[in-house]
Amino acid sequence: MAPRFGIEEEYFVVDPVSREVVPRAAAVVRRATAALGERASTELVDFLAEAKTPPCDDLGKLEEQVRAMRSAMAACAAAEGVRLAATGTPVLGELIPAPIGAGARYAKSRATYRGLDDEQSICSCHVHVEMPDRERAVQVSNHLRPWLPTLLALAANSPYWAGRDTGHACWRAMTWARWPVAGPPPFFASTAHYEDLVATLLRCGALMDTGTIFWDVRPSARLPTVEIRLGDVAPTAADAAVFAALIRALVQVSSAAVEAGERPPDPPQELLRAAYWLAARDGLAGTGLDVRTGRAAGFRELTGDLLAHVLPALRDSGDLGTVTRGVQRLLTGGTGAERQRDAYRRRGRLTDVVDAALLPDR
């Protein structure tokens, strides 16, 4: 039986006239808690509002939950006179220094990370997949590592930053890479190895607390899940659900490999970082790096390899048709980054890019 899974998403709060980001997330979230309870929350930067689905056991239910969550958040934003946009980075607005939210933890973050917080205006998608225990989550992380650059290319939705085209498909990943504990996770021999490394990072001050473990795969600190957190927020609810289902299938295949005692690939961290950069720069349209073999390969080819790898799990869950169609939609219609640039090319207006990314409020 396929494990339960869920999604966390972040959205930018934008002014409906200028389409620039505005620091109104706290007001939106206060209103949204009436509908979503603790599933709506603020983030470090007051340009961002976050929402979470409950755990779901099948893909159809998850997509329904994402649609309902987005609609509720958008309606609350409209009631506050603002809108929400699903882009990985802000298209328009004065961003630096970012408006930091209120509270002791955010004040501690500012004292610890300083200028990094000033540019932390990014919106991502986190996928949680239920795990039987923490050791399994750590071992699954090892098996996921070779596939992370391909997932990053599929989820790319952040080509613009503050009024300019960065030339990258996923600029969010580039800004995120500057943090001391971020990006592709190391290879872990065991849970004890993971905990020892985290303890060292805490002692030296590179981590403020366990909530600032920003590796793109980690055992959740508060839930019985493995958390995959490398994607930009998806343009649509359907895209988000397909991405989550693809990740769940990859986790299932990886978990089965752990049970079978298969040794995971251990690509060098240098190759993973290079593959990340290639994925972030060009997305699916580019040539990447197959970190399992060291050979250059297009991300479209690597996407085919990923689908073939997770085929048994997609069949078992009944998600094969939906995920295959969703991935084909990305391959033919473009990722979020390509769609953003298409919106700009029509009239040469960045306001059109924001408008295309606005969440529907019904």
C-alpha positions as CSV (number, residue, x, y, z in Angstrom):
1,M,0.0,0.0,0.0
2,A,1.3,3.4,-0.9
3,P,2.3,5.6,2.1
4,R,0.4,8.8,2.9
5,F,1.8,12.0,1.7
6,G,1.2,15.8,1.8
7,I,2.4,19.1,0.6
8,E,3.6,22.4,2.1
9,E,3.6,25.4,-0.2
10,E,4.6,29.1,0.1
11,Y,3.1,32.0,-1.9
12,F,4.1,35.6,-2.4
13,V,1.7,38.3,-1.2
14,V,1.4,40.9,-4.0
15,D,-0.3,44.2,-4.5
16,P,-3.1,43.8,-7.0
17,V,-2.3,47.1,-8.8
18,S,1.5,47.2,-8.9
19,R,2.0,43.4,-8.7
20,E,4.9,44.0,-6.4
21,V,5.4,41.9,-3.3
22,V,4.1,43.6,-0.1
23,P,4.7,42.7,3.6
24,R,1.1,41.7,4.4
25,A,1.4,37.9,5.0
26,A,0.7,38.2,8.7
27,A,-2.7,39.7,8.1
28,V,-3.5,37.1,5.4
29,V,-2.5,34.2,7.7
30,R,-4.5,35.6,10.7
31,R,-7.6,35.5,8.5
32,A,-6.7,32.1,7.0
33,T,-6.4,30.3,10.3
34,A,-10.2,30.6,10.6
35,A,-10.5,28.3,7.6
36,L,-7.3,26.2,7.8
37,G,-6.3,26.4,11.5
38,E,-2.6,25.6,12.0
39,R,-2.3,24.6,8.3
40,A,-1.8,28.3,7.5
41,S,1.3,29.9,8.8
42,T,3.7,32.8,8.4
43,E,7.3,32.5,7.3
44,L,10.6,34.3,8.1
45,V,9.8,37.0,5.5
46,D,6.5,38.9,5.6
47,F,6.2,38.7,1.9
48,L,5.4,34.9,2.2
49,A,2.3,33.0,3.4
50,E,2.5,29.2,3.9
51,A,-0.2,26.5,3.8
52,K,-0.2,22.8,4.3
53,T,-2.4,19.9,3.2
54,P,-3.4,17.2,5.6
55,P,-1.9,13.7,4.9
56,C,-3.6,12.1,2.0
57,D,-3.6,8.4,0.9
58,D,-4.1,8.9,-2.8
59,L,-3.3,11.4,-5.6
60,G,-6.8,12.5,-6.4
61,K,-7.4,13.5,-2.7
62,L,-4.1,15.3,-2.6
63,E,-4.9,17.4,-5.6
64,E,-8.4,18.3,-4.2
65,Q,-6.7,19.4,-0.9
66,V,-4.2,21.5,-2.8
67,R,-6.9,23.2,-4.8
68,A,-9.0,23.8,-1.7
69,M,-6.0,25.1,0.3
70,R,-5.0,27.5,-2.5
71,S,-8.6,28.7,-2.9
72,A,-9.0,29.4,0.9
73,M,-5.6,31.2,1.1
74,A,-6.4,33.3,-2.0
75,A,-9.9,34.3,-0.7
76,C,-8.3,35.4,2.6
77,A,-5.8,37.4,0.7
78,A,-8.5,39.1,-1.4
79,A,-10.4,40.0,1.8
80,E,-7.2,41.8,2.9
81,G,-6.9,43.7,-0.4
82,V,-4.0,41.7,-1.8
83,R,-3.3,38.6,-4.0
84,L,-1.1,35.5,-3.8
85,A,1.3,34.4,-6.5
86,A,2.8,31.0,-7.0
87,T,6.3,31.8,-8.1
88,G,9.6,30.6,-6.6
89,T,11.1,34.1,-6.5
90,P,9.5,37.6,-6.5
91,V,9.0,38.9,-10.0
92,L,8.5,42.6,-8.9
93,G,9.2,44.6,-5.8
94,E,11.8,46.1,-3.5
95,L,13.2,43.0,-1.9
96,I,16.3,44.0,0.1
97,P,16.3,44.1,3.0
98,A,13.4,41.7,3.3
99,P,10.8,42.5,6.0
100,I,11.4,39.9,8.7
101,G,8.3,38.6,10.6
102,A,7.8,39.3,14.3
103,G,8.8,36.9,17.0
104,A,11.8,35.7,19.0
105,R,12.8,32.9,16.6
106,Y,12.9,35.2,13.6
107,A,14.9,37.7,15.7
108,K,17.4,34.9,16.5
109,S,17.6,34.0,12.8
110,R,18.5,37.6,12.0
111,A,21.2,37.6,14.6
112,T,22.6,34.2,13.4
113,Y,22.3,34.5,9.6
114,R,22.4,38.3,9.2
115,G,22.5,39.3,5.5
116,L,21.3,35.9,4.3
117,D,17.9,36.8,5.8
118,D,17.8,40.0,3.8
119,E,17.4,38.1,0.6
120,Q,15.4,35.1,1.8
121,S,12.4,35.9,-0.4
122,I,11.8,32.5,-2.0
123,C,8.8,30.2,-2.2
124,S,9.1,26.4,-2.3
125,C,7.2,23.2,-2.3
126,H,7.9,20.6,0.4
127,V,6.6,17.1,0.0
128,H,6.3,14.8,3.0
129,V,6.1,11.0,2.6
130,E,5.2,8.8,5.6
131,M,8.0,6.6,6.9
132,P,8.0,3.7,9.3
133,D,10.9,5.1,11.3
134,R,13.7,7.7,11.3
135,E,16.3,5.1,10.2
136,R,14.3,4.3,7.1
137,A,14.0,8.1,6.3
138,V,17.8,8.5,6.5
139,Q,18.5,5.5,4.3
140,V,15.8,6.5,1.8
141,S,17.6,9.9,1.6
142,N,20.7,8.2,0.3
143,H,18.8,6.5,-2.5
144,L,17.1,9.8,-3.5
145,R,20.3,11.8,-4.0
146,P,21.1,10.8,-7.6
147,W,17.6,11.9,-8.7
148,L,17.5,15.3,-7.0
149,P,18.8,17.4,-10.0
150,T,16.2,15.9,-12.3
151,L,13.5,16.8,-9.8
152,L,14.9,20.3,-9.5
153,A,14.7,20.7,-13.3
154,L,11.1,19.5,-13.4
155,A,10.0,21.9,-10.7
156,A,11.8,25.0,-12.0
157,N,9.5,28.1,-11.6
158,S,11.7,31.0,-10.7
159,P,13.4,32.7,-13.6
160,Y,12.7,36.3,-12.5
161,W,14.0,38.3,-9.5
162,A,13.0,41.9,-8.7
163,G,12.3,42.9,-12.3
164,R,15.0,41.1,-14.1
165,D,15.4,37.8,-15.9
166,T,18.2,36.0,-14.1
167,G,19.0,33.7,-17.0
168,H,18.2,30.7,-14.8
169,A,15.1,28.5,-14.7
170,C,15.4,28.1,-10.9
171,W,17.0,31.2,-9.3
172,R,15.6,30.2,-6.0
173,A,18.0,27.2,-5.8
174,M,20.9,29.6,-6.4
175,T,19.9,31.9,-3.5
176,W,19.3,28.9,-1.3
177,A,22.7,27.4,-2.0
178,R,24.4,30.2,0.1
179,W,23.1,28.9,3.4
180,P,25.5,26.8,5.5
181,V,23.3,23.7,5.6
182,A,21.4,23.5,2.3
183,G,21.2,21.8,-1.0
184,P,21.8,18.1,-1.7
185,P,22.2,16.1,1.5
186,P,25.4,14.2,2.3
187,F,25.5,10.4,2.3
188,F,24.6,9.1,5.8
189,A,25.8,5.7,7.0
190,S,23.1,5.6,9.7
191,T,20.8,7.6,11.8
192,A,23.6,7.9,14.3
193,H,25.8,9.4,11.6
194,Y,23.1,11.9,10.7
195,E,22.5,12.9,14.4
196,D,26.2,13.3,15.0
197,L,26.7,15.6,12.1
198,V,23.7,17.7,13.1
199,A,25.0,17.9,16.7
200,T,28.3,19.2,15.4
201,L,26.6,21.8,13.2
202,L,24.6,22.9,16.1
203,R,27.6,23.2,18.4
204,C,29.6,25.3,16.0
205,G,26.6,27.6,15.2
206,A,26.1,26.8,11.6
207,L,22.7,25.6,12.6
208,M,20.4,27.8,14.7
209,D,18.3,24.8,15.6
210,T,17.0,21.6,13.9
211,G,14.4,23.7,12.0
212,T,17.3,25.2,10.0
213,I,18.5,21.9,8.6
214,F,17.9,23.0,5.0
215,W,19.2,20.0,3.1
216,D,16.8,19.2,0.2
217,V,16.0,15.8,1.8
218,R,15.8,15.4,5.6
219,P,13.9,13.3,8.2
220,S,11.2,15.6,9.4
221,A,11.9,17.0,12.9
222,R,8.2,16.9,13.9
223,L,6.5,14.4,11.7
224,P,7.1,10.6,10.9
225,T,8.1,11.5,7.3
226,V,10.9,12.0,5.0
227,E,10.7,15.6,3.7
228,I,11.8,16.5,0.1
229,R,12.1,20.3,-0.1
230,L,14.0,21.1,-3.3
231,G,11.2,22.3,-5.6
232,D,9.9,25.7,-6.4
233,V,6.2,26.3,-5.6
234,A,4.3,24.8,-8.5
235,P,2.4,27.0,-10.9
236,T,-0.9,25.0,-10.5
237,A,-2.5,22.6,-8.1
238,A,-2.3,19.8,-10.8
239,D,1.5,20.4,-11.2
240,A,2.0,20.3,-7.4
241,A,0.1,17.0,-7.1
242,V,2.0,15.3,-10.0
243,F,5.3,16.4,-8.5
244,A,4.3,15.0,-5.1
245,A,3.2,11.7,-6.6
246,L,6.4,11.4,-8.5
247,I,8.3,11.9,-5.3
248,R,6.2,9.5,-3.4
249,A,6.9,6.8,-6.1
250,L,10.6,7.5,-5.8
251,V,10.5,7.2,-2.1
252,Q,8.6,3.9,-2.4
253,V,11.2,2.5,-4.8
254,S,14.0,3.7,-2.5
255,S,12.3,2.2,0.6
256,A,12.0,-1.1,-1.2
257,A,15.7,-1.0,-2.1
258,V,16.6,-0.3,1.6
259,E,14.5,-3.3,2.6
260,A,16.3,-5.5,0.1
261,G,19.7,-4.4,1.4
262,E,20.7,-2.7,-1.9
263,R,23.6,-0.3,-1.6
264,P,22.7,3.2,-2.7
265,P,24.7,5.1,-5.3
266,D,27.1,7.5,-3.6
267,P,27.9,10.2,-6.2
268,P,30.5,12.8,-5.1
269,Q,29.0,15.9,-3.6
270,E,30.9,18.0,-6.2
271,L,29.0,16.2,-9.0
272,L,25.7,16.7,-7.3
273,R,26.4,20.4,-6.9
274,A,27.3,20.7,-10.6
275,A,24.2,18.8,-11.6
276,Y,22.1,21.1,-9.4
277,W,23.5,24.2,-11.1
278,L,22.9,22.8,-14.5
279,A,19.3,22.0,-13.6
280,A,18.8,25.4,-12.0
281,R,20.3,27.2,-15.0
282,D,18.5,25.6,-17.9
283,G,15.7,23.4,-16.4
284,L,14.3,20.6,-18.6
285,A,15.6,22.3,-21.7
286,G,19.2,21.9,-20.7
287,T,22.0,19.3,-20.7
288,G,22.6,18.0,-17.3
289,L,24.8,15.4,-15.6
290,D,23.9,11.8,-14.8
291,V,25.6,11.7,-11.4
292,R,25.3,7.9,-11.4
293,T,27.7,7.5,-14.3
294,G,29.4,10.9,-14.7
295,R,28.2,11.3,-18.3
296,A,26.4,14.4,-19.7
297,A,22.8,13.8,-20.4
298,G,19.8,16.0,-21.3
299,F,17.3,16.5,-18.5
300,R,14.5,15.3,-20.8
301,E,16.4,12.0,-21.1
302,L,17.0,11.9,-17.3
303,T,13.3,12.5,-16.8
304,G,12.6,9.4,-18.8
305,D,15.1,7.4,-16.7
306,L,13.4,8.7,-13.6
307,L,9.9,7.6,-14.8
308,A,11.3,4.1,-15.7
309,H,12.9,3.8,-12.3
310,V,9.6,4.6,-10.4
311,L,7.3,2.7,-12.8
312,P,6.5,-0.2,-10.4
313,A,5.5,2.1,-7.6
314,L,3.3,4.3,-10.0
315,R,1.6,1.1,-11.2
316,D,1.0,-0.1,-7.6
317,S,-0.5,3.2,-6.5
318,G,-2.7,3.6,-9.6
319,D,-0.9,7.0,-10.3
320,L,0.9,5.9,-13.5
321,G,-1.5,7.5,-16.0
322,T,-1.9,10.8,-14.1
323,V,1.8,11.2,-13.5
324,T,2.8,10.2,-17.0
325,R,0.4,12.8,-18.4
326,G,1.5,15.4,-16.0
327,V,5.2,14.9,-16.8
328,Q,4.4,14.9,-20.5
329,R,2.6,18.3,-20.0
330,L,5.8,19.7,-18.6
331,L,7.9,18.3,-21.4
332,T,5.6,19.7,-24.1
333,G,4.0,22.7,-22.5
334,G,7.0,23.8,-20.4
335,T,7.9,24.1,-16.8
336,G,6.8,27.0,-14.7
337,A,9.9,28.9,-15.7
338,E,9.1,28.5,-19.4
339,R,5.5,29.5,-18.8
340,Q,6.6,32.6,-17.0
341,R,8.8,33.6,-19.9
342,D,6.0,32.9,-22.3
343,A,3.8,35.2,-20.4
344,Y,6.4,38.0,-20.6
345,R,7.1,37.5,-24.3
346,R,3.4,38.1,-25.3
347,R,3.5,41.8,-24.4
348,G,6.9,42.4,-22.7
349,R,5.3,43.1,-19.3
350,L,6.4,41.6,-16.1
351,T,3.0,42.4,-14.6
352,D,1.6,39.7,-17.0
353,V,4.0,37.2,-15.4
354,V,2.6,37.9,-12.0
355,D,-1.0,37.8,-13.2
356,A,-0.4,34.4,-14.8
357,A,0.9,33.1,-11.4
358,L,-2.0,34.4,-9.2
359,L,-3.9,31.8,-7.2
360,P,-7.6,31.5,-8.1
361,D,-9.8,32.3,-5.1
362,R,-12.5,29.8,-6.0
